[in-house]
Amino acid sequence: DDDDLLVINKCRQQTVLRLHELLGGENRIVVDAVILDGDAPHAMARLFYSMWTFRQSMVQIPTIHLLVSMRPNSNRTPWRRNVISELLDKLEVDPLTHSALSIKPKGSSRQGDAYEFHILSVDVDDAFQRLRHVEERILLEHGSAVDVIPEGLKGGILRYLDMDEFDPVSFSRDDYDLSAAKQQLRGQLSLGRQSIFQLECADEGKDSSPSIEAILMGSLAASNLSPRRIRTYYDRGEGTIVVARCAGGHAIGMWDGRNHITINLFQFDQRRSQADICLNACLEMAGDGWQKQLRDDMPRGIRKVINFAAELV
């Protein structure tokens, strides 16, 4: 309630004054660490939360570099974890790092009780390295009886290597196992080329109602593809779809009813020049105002084909 808040605020002010006295009246108070051990009450956590969240800059009083909240039982006293999370959301400084370790008896279930360390650090560039050192020390002294599990790392900055520390390792092609890639390269079989053309009419004020059937038939004729069967659909949305089957492949033309045309062409002839002929014919048949916006060419075949036949010679 309000009385409790007043008490906490008064306690915070007294704590700041006491720190001033201990540091000889220096303007900036730097506290290396605050540790909320298993006996610390909730009010103590709120006091330091209040103290820390007054911080708005790198030079404001006071500065706490490290806040550690110990949680002897992970299934109790959730405030010990929550106070760290609240501070993480509240503070706007960098680097700000939240890290956590969970210590459990060997062989215990993941949902079982654990001893947790929640650590919030400010202005500590090597927070991750320090956490790793803590983990190694615990394992060195108690590794036969407990497991140490990092529960999370959030925030902080990357630590870049100095020039004298940078020692890159070079790998040659022979260091990699390329047997699977070589087998796939030998086994693939390219059967044809699929080309997708997308055209758009740049002049929106112009009547852009193309005859998609005439465009598709004209482009197939220019590519020496004679349709064996043609079907036109007028009931697919606001535009038109034309499907044509040929001895040398097939083609699908779509007009969206506005200013977009898509041509999906498959030919057994895998030469790019043949697809170029079809694209140029489409643009010529569509008329002024229509321009190519996208083109995709890809091989089609079996056994994970990724190359055209000419590329495998």
C-alpha positions, 0 to 999 in steps of 0.5 A: 500500500501507500505506507509501504511505498513511503517506507521503501522510498525513505529507505532508498534515500537513506541508503543513497546518503549512506553510500555518499558518506562511505565514498567520501561525498563523490558525485557518482556512486558506483556499486560493484554488486548487489546480491539478493541471497536466499534470506533477502526479503522482497522489500529489499528487492523493491528498494534496489529496483527503485534505486536503479530505475531512477538511472537515466544515463551513464553518469547518473547517481547511483550506478550498480554494475551487477545485481544478482538474485538467488532463488534457492527453490525454482518453484517458489518466490517468483519475485526473485526472477521477476525483479530482474525481468522488470528491471530489464524492461525498465532500464534504457542503457547499454550494454545491459545483460540478463543471464541465468544459471540453474543448478540441479542435482545430477539426474533430476528432472528438468521440471524439478526443484533447482537453485537459480542465479539471475544476474543483471549487469550494466556497463560490463562488456564481458558479461558472457565470459564472466558467466561462463567462468562462474559455470566452470568454477561451480562444475570444477568444485561440485561437478560430480554432484550437480548439473549447471544449466544456462537458462538464458542470455539476453542483451549485452554486446558482442566482444570483438577479438583484438588483432593479436587474438584473431587467428582464423582457420583456413579450409580448402575444398578437400577438407569438405565431404563433397561425395553427396553433392557429386552424386547428386550432380551425376544423377540429376536429369534435366528434361526441360526449361520452365520460364515465368514472365510477368508483364505490367502495364505502366499506363494505368489510364490506358485501356489495358484489356489485353487479349491474353489468348491472342498473346499466348498463341502469338508467342507459341507460334513465334517459338514454333510450338503448335498447340494441340489443345487450348482451353480458356477460363473466364470464370477465375476471378476478374481476368482470364486464364488460357492453358495450351498443350503442345508437342514441345511443352505447355504454356499457361497465360493469366491476365488478372483483369487489371494491369498484370499478365503472367506467362508460365512456359515449359519447353523441352527445348532448354535453350535460353534463346527459345525462351527469349523468343517467347518473351519478345513475342509476348511484349510485341503482342501486348502492345505499348505500355506493357513492360517486363517486370520479372523473369525466372528461368529454371530447369525441370527434371528428376533426381533433384535437378538444379542444372540445365542439360548444357551445363552438365556437358 
